[in-house]
Amino acid sequence: MSLGPIVQSIEILSKEKGIDPKIILDAVKDAMLVAARKHFHTTEDLAAELDESTGAILIFGVKRVVAEVIDPEKEISLEDARALRADAEIDSEIRFPKRTEALGRISAQTAKQVILQKVREAERDNVFSEYAGRVGELVRSEVKRIEGPDLIVSMGKTEARLLKKEQSKLESFSVGDRIACVIKSVDKTGKNAGVIISRAAPELVMRLFEQEVPEIYDNTVVIKGCAREAGERTKIAVSSRDRDVDSVGACVGMKGMRVQSIIRELRGEKIDIIEYNDDPVVFATHALSPAKIARVTIVDSLGKHMEVVVDDTQLSLAIGKKGQNVRLAAKLLGWRIDIKSEEEKRQEVESQMAALVVPGAPVSVLIDHGLTEAMVEKLMEGRVSTVESLGSMTPEELEAVPGIDPATVEAIQTAVNSYYGQFEESFEAPAAQEALVDGDGSHTGAAETALAAEGTAEESDTGASKPENESVTIENAESSGQSQ
């Protein structure tokens, strides 16, 4: 092999791939060693060198000089070594030239594969070192080819991959189209080794605003957060460091020129520009626009959970299509948001109030009706906690409760009857009074005698004053009715 072709090939390859020529030379040496081992079928140590005078790659067998030879393939005695080289010493190396002309076509093919592999590894290292620190940066690239659902784009000397999941739903590209992307990740190994770019990441919108809005570029207006569903809607929160600068207005631009330029780049994606606020309640009100919020309640400040109540007519607007509006707002805030209408909140409060009411009287009230505390404790241990549940049980069910015998069952029934009896008495008293008067105003039975006696007593005591009192009552009723 002459010096010209090898050196020239290394220089061309290094310039094309942007790789140090020394790396390619080392790859050639490694390839020759792999091919030599495969051809000579030996376990001895081998070394490769470039003969600068001829440009040939020389292969040597290497043996270490030792006092006593254990492995003849890798070691040589001091005496034999000095026969070959007079200055040989213990632990020095002796090299034996190998004939490279003996390497066949298969060995050459193996060498070629090793060289290509080494060159690819070196190229990946170069790409990683160049782009690893540029993740999130905006780049302009050109679609070079289409591989299935993915796009391969050219970024100068480097190719990057735009995966299907990193593409916007509204977009489709052809070979030769120029597109703006952000660098998503850079990997040395794996299925997606190399540079992965994205048009679906929120960082793309942020970089476009930084490029389009001078106030963001000079740090007068700061982007506080961005939530995005690519191809549909983006919410971006901005804040101004200068009280004289309107952060939202600066991003919108005169007649909306600035934001419209970004919308065109994103193929018509909707963008909500929101004013940031340190108060999560106020920020949530802004983030859920265009819906009007009635009130916001912090449920758990540590767990970042809030509840938002809106008017019934604003509920669908606050939630958005397929929950998109509230979902993006939650991403932007970093809080969990529960949205409810006024009607839903009212029903929830009513159910909570109903839950606070104890369903039934506790069995402890039966102590006042002859039941002992020991019996009450046995019932509580048997999970019979209310008089209602106790009254609905059959004697057999009561006896199944631990500690309850037939005698106790009778005592329980007596106490329950006594408990309900008090309500029957309270209802009988008003009923008896209502029964005193018939439909025509006449009195009956003993009640008639009682009322007659009362009436006689009143007439004897008050005389003619009773009619006067009745007329005053009616007048008061009439005056009351008029005032109402």
Secondary structure, DSSP 8 states (H G I E B T S, - for coil): --HHHHHHHHHHHHHHHT--HHHHHHHHHHHHHHHHHHHHT--SEEEEEE-TTT--EEEEEEEEEESS-S-TTTEEEHHHHHHH-TT--TT-EEEEEE-GGG--HHHHHHHHHHHHHHHHHHHHHHHHHHHGGGTT-EEEEEEEEEETTEEEEEETTEEEEE-GGGS-TT----TT-EEEEEEEEEESSSTT-EEEEESSSHHHHHHHHHHH-HHHHTTSEEEEEEEEETTTEEEEEEEESSTTS-HHHHHH-GGGHHHHHHHHHTTS-EEEEEE--SSHHHHHHHHTTTS-EEEEEEEETTTTEEEEEE-GGGHHHHH-GGGHHHHHHHHHHTSEEEEEEHHHHHHHHHHHHHHHS-SS-BGGGGGGGT--HHHHHHHHHTT--BHHHHHT--HHHHHTSTT--HHHHHHHHHHHHHHHHHHHHHHHHHHHHHHTB-TTS-B-HHHHHHHHHHHHHHHHHHTTHHHHHHHHHHHHHHHHHHH-
